[in-house]
Amino acid sequence: MFEHTMNDQHNVAILTLDNGITNAITPELVNNLSESLSRIKTNAIGLIICGRERFFSIGLDLPYLLDLNRSDMSRFWHQFNGLILDLYSLPIPTVCAISGHAVAGGKILSLACDYRFATSEVRKIGLNEIKLGVPVPYLADLLLKQIVGERLALHLLYGGDLINLSEAKSIGLVDEIHSKEQLKQAAIEKAGMLGNGGMRAFTHMKCTRAEEILCKYNKNSGAKNKLFLDLWFDKKIQERLKAASEKF
C-alpha cells in the first residue's frame, strides 16, 4: 500500500503511496499510514508524503467503500479522520510532494501537511465532494480555511471545482512548484532544514497553530461526522457516488 524509506542525509522519513494507478484510499492504507506515523514521529526529524506521477491520490476508494454497511463505514470514517488529525498534529515538519492529481481525500491528506510542493505536470487539484452530494469533511473544511482563508475556502468548497496548479499556487493551496526531478529533494531539504533548525521550538509553534482546530474538531466532530454519514447513505446520493465509482 505504501513504501517507507529514510533519507540518510537529513533523517527525513519518506512515505510513498502505492495503491494502484489512482492511489485510492482504503481502510488498509489508512491503518498502515497511521501505524507508520506513530513510529516516524519519534525516529525522524521530518516527513515527506509522496504519490505516483499520474495520481498523488484520487481520494477515497469509492468502489470498495460503497459496499460497506453503515457500521463499517462509520468505523472507516473515524479512522480516516484520526489519520488526518495525527498527520496534522505530528510534532515534526511535514511536506506533501504532489506529482499527480490530488483530489478529494487525496487533497485532504495534503492539507494536513505543513507544506505542499508540486510539479508543473499536476493538472487537477481540489475538493469536489459537493458535486457528489456530500459535504467536504468537517476537519478538511477547517484545515482549508486555515490555509487559504475563509472567503477563498468558501469559493472552493461551494464550487467543488478542480483547479489548475497556477491558481492553486496563487491562493496558497500549493507553496512551491518544482520539476518532477527536483520535487522530492526539495521537499526533503525543506523538512530537514526545519527539523534541524530547533525542533523543540518548531514543535511548540506547531502545537500552538493546531490548538484552535483540534478544539473545534473535538467539540463538534460527533454531529458533523454523523451528518456526513447520513448523506453518504442517502439513496439518491448513493446513486451519484456509484456513478462516480465507475471512473475508478
N, C-alpha and C positions, 0 to 999 in steps of 0.2 A: 504493500500500500504506500510506502514511502521509503526513502533512503536517509540514513542518519550518518553524517560524517563530521569530522572536525578539521578545521583549518589550523595547522600546526603553528603557523607564523603568529596568529593573533589569538589562538584558543577560542575561536568562534565556532559554535555548532551550526551545522547546515542541515536543514530538513528539506528534502526534495519530494514533493507529492508525486506518486507514481501509481495511479489507479486508472489505467486505460488511457485512451486518447483524450478524453474530456476531463479526467481527474475529478469525477463526480464524488460528492461527499457522502459516505456511507457510515453506519454505526461503527463498523470495524475501523475505518480510517480515523474517526473521532476518538475512539478509545485508544488507538495506537499513538496518536498525537498527544493526547492527554498524559499518557504514561511517559512519553519522551520528555514533555515539558517538566515533569516533576524531577527528572534526573538532570536535565540540562541546567536548570536554574541554580544548581549548586556545583556544577562541574565546568561551566563555561562563562566567559565574560560577555558574551553576546550571542545572538541567534539570527540566522538568516532562514527565511522560508522561501522556497523556490517551487516552480511547477514545470510543466512541459513548455516547449517553444510555441506550440499552437494554442494550448489552453493552460493557463495557470490553474483555473478550475471553472467549470461550467455552473457549479453550485450544487445544491442537494441532488442526490440520485433519485429523481422522481420515479422511475420505473420500479425501483426497489421499495421506496418509502410508501408508495401508493398501495402496496399490498399489505401494509401493516394495519392492525386494528388500532383503536384509539389508545388503548393501554400501552402498546408497544411504541406507537408514535410519540406518545407523551413522554415515555422513558427516553427515547432518542432525543426529543426536543430539549429535555432537561440536560442531557449530556452534551449536546451541541452548544447550548448557551454556557454551560460550565466550561467548555473548552475555550470559548471566546473570552470569558471572564479571566481564565487562567493566563491566556496569552496577553490580554490587555494589561494585567497586573503583574506580569513576570518581572522580577526585580533586576533584570539586565536589559541592555539595549536590544531592540528587535527591529529588523529591516525586512520588508517583504520585497523580493526581487521578482517582478512581474514581466515575463517574456511572452505571454499569450493572453487570450481573452480571460478576463476576471469578472464573472457575472454572478449576481445574487449572492448565494452562500460563499462563493469564491471571493467576491469583493468584500464580504463581511470579514473573512479571515484577514485580508489586507488591512481593513480598518482597525483591527485590534493591535496592529504593529505600530511602533513609534514612527517609522518612516516607510514610504512606499517609493521604490525605484522601479522604472520600467524601461523597456526598449522601444524604439521608434516603430517597431513592427507590430506593436499591440494595436488592435483595431476596435475591440469592444470592451467597455468597462462600465460598470454601473449596477444599479439595483432595480430590477424590472418586476418586482413582486406584484405591484398593483395591477399590472396587465394580466396577471393570472388570477386576480381576485382575492389575494391575501395581502395583509399589510407587511411592510418591511418589519422584521422582528424588533421588538422594543429596544433591546440592547444595541442593535445596529443603528437604530434611529438616534439614540443618544450619542453614539460614537461619531456618526456622520456630522451631527450638529456641532460637536466639539471641534471637529477638524475644519469644516468649511464655513461654519456659522449658520444661524437659524434660517435666514432667508434663502440662501443658496441651497441649503439642505431641503427645504420645502419644495423648491423647484425640481430637485432630483427625485424626491420621494413621490410627489404627486404626479409627475410626468411619467416616471418609470422608464425613461429613455436610456439607451446605452450610448454613451458619449465617446467622442474620439479623444485621442491622447493629448492633443494640444489644448482642448477645453479642460480636460482633467488637470493638466499642469497649471493652467491659468487660474483655476479656483482652489488649488492646493490639495486636490484629491490625489495627485501624484507629486512627489517632491523633487525628483531628479530624473532625467532621461539619459540613458547611456546606450551605446551599441550593444548588441547581443553578446559580443565577445568580451566586453568590459563590465557587463552588468553585475555578475556575481562578485567579481573582485572589488568593484566599487562599493557594493553592499557590505562585504567583509571588512573593508577598510573603515567604513563609517561606524559599524558596530564595534570594531576593535579600538578605534580612536575614543569613542565614548566610554567603552568599558575600561580602558587604561587611564582615563583622564580623572579618575576619582570616583570609584564605584559606590562608596557609601553616600557621597553627595548626590550622585545620579539617582540611586535608589530612593533616597529621601524625596527628591523633587518629583520623581515618577509617582511615588505613593501619594504625594500632595495633589498632583494632577488628576489622579484616578478617584480621589475620595468622593467627589460630588456624584459621579456616575455610579459608583458602587453603591452609594447610599440610596439613590433613586431606584436603581435596579432591585436592590434587596427589598425595598419598601413596596414596589409596585409590580414585581415580576409575576406574582401568582395570578393576578387578574389579567394582566396583559398577555401572558402565555396561554391562559385559558381561552381568551378571545381569539388568539391566533389559531388554536386547535379547533374551536367551534367553526371558524371559517374554513379551515382546511378540510373538514369533514362535511361541509355543506354540499348537498348533491350537485347543484349547478356548478359550484367551484371545482368539485372533483372532476367533472366533465372537462373543464378548461385545463386542469392540471394533467389529466390523462392525454389530452390533445398535445400539450407541450411535451409530455414524456416521450412522444413518438419521435422527437428530434434527437433523442439521446442515442 
